[in-house]
Amino acid sequence: MRPFDGERRGYHHGNLKEELVRAALHLISQKGPSGFTVAEAARLAGVSPTAPYRHYRDKTELMADVATRGFGAFEAALQKAWDDGRPKPWEAFRRMGQAYIAFAREEPAYYSAMFEAGVPMEAAPALRLAADRSFQVLRHAAEVLIGTLPAERRPPALMVALHAWASAHGIASLFERADGGRRVLPMSSAELLEANMLIYLQGLGLVRD
């Protein structure tokens, strides 16, 4: 879903949730995840202040819906980057890291709702499911990757997945922020992650011609 473009569409049966999510994405990009109210989202969507409560109990539920949709898009981006491990698992794994960075840069409002808004996973069953599904893409890739090593040299797949996640997430959160907290690098964040992943994978003996 594209961020809200400022056009007031008004309420039509069946699209209120989509309009509110679009408005929330716009407000997150302008004010951060905690800088707006449900009433502001309703006003931007062109509906009454009470209309959102037809679908959401409170702002937490609205943000959970935004985050859930974000994780769905995130999962798709990771799956596309992995591409069934082609042409080589270690190359595809590194490509997933680049997809992580790109998602943070290209979808900052979704990224913020997913990782910076403090929405509890218990806020909605769909949110936990979507978050788990996106991580399972990374874990599956790690399992395929370590499967290329002799059995006695294989690290735990979960550990590899968590290391890769922490590395990509840390770089994205520090150097791809859409707000004033973004740090400046003498190189691109993609280049930093590429170097980090190459060193890590070489250390495990996973990068081979």
Secondary structure as the mmCIF struct_conf table of DSSP 4:
data_model
#
loop_
_struct_conf.conf_type_id
_struct_conf.id
_struct_conf.beg_label_comp_id
_struct_conf.beg_label_asym_id
_struct_conf.beg_label_seq_id
_struct_conf.end_label_comp_id
_struct_conf.end_label_asym_id
_struct_conf.end_label_seq_id
HELX_LH_PP_P HELX_LH_PP_P1 ARG A 2 PHE A 4
BEND BEND1 GLY A 6 GLY A 6
TURN_TY1_P TURN_TY1_P1 HIS A 13 GLY A 14
HELX_RH_AL_P HELX_RH_AL_P1 LEU A 16 LYS A 31
TURN_TY1_P TURN_TY1_P2 PRO A 33 SER A 34
BEND BEND2 GLY A 35 GLY A 35
HELX_RH_AL_P HELX_RH_AL_P2 VAL A 38 ALA A 45
TURN_TY1_P TURN_TY1_P3 GLY A 46 GLY A 46
BEND BEND3 VAL A 47 VAL A 47
TURN_TY1_P TURN_TY1_P4 PRO A 49 THR A 50
HELX_RH_3T_P HELX_RH_3T_P1 ALA A 51 ARG A 54
TURN_TY1_P TURN_TY1_P5 HIS A 55 HIS A 55
BEND BEND4 ARG A 57 ASP A 58
HELX_RH_AL_P HELX_RH_AL_P3 LYS A 59 TRP A 82
HELX_RH_3T_P HELX_RH_3T_P2 ASP A 83 GLY A 85
BEND BEND5 PRO A 87 PRO A 87
HELX_RH_AL_P HELX_RH_AL_P4 PRO A 89 GLU A 106
HELX_RH_AL_P HELX_RH_AL_P5 PRO A 108 PHE A 115
TURN_TY1_P TURN_TY1_P6 GLU A 116 GLU A 116
BEND BEND6 ALA A 117 ALA A 117
HELX_RH_3T_P HELX_RH_3T_P3 MET A 121 ALA A 123
HELX_RH_AL_P HELX_RH_AL_P6 PRO A 125 ILE A 146
TURN_TY1_P TURN_TY1_P7 GLY A 147 THR A 148
BEND BEND7 LEU A 149 LEU A 149
HELX_RH_3T_P HELX_RH_3T_P4 ALA A 151 ARG A 153
HELX_LH_PP_P HELX_LH_PP_P2 ARG A 154 PRO A 156
HELX_RH_AL_P HELX_RH_AL_P7 ALA A 157 PHE A 175
BEND BEND8 GLU A 176 GLU A 176
BEND BEND9 ALA A 178 ASP A 179
TURN_TY1_P TURN_TY1_P8 GLY A 180 GLY A 181
HELX_LH_PP_P HELX_LH_PP_P3 ARG A 182 VAL A 184
BEND BEND10 PRO A 186 MET A 187
HELX_RH_AL_P HELX_RH_AL_P8 SER A 189 GLY A 203
TURN_TY1_P TURN_TY1_P9 LEU A 204 GLY A 205
#
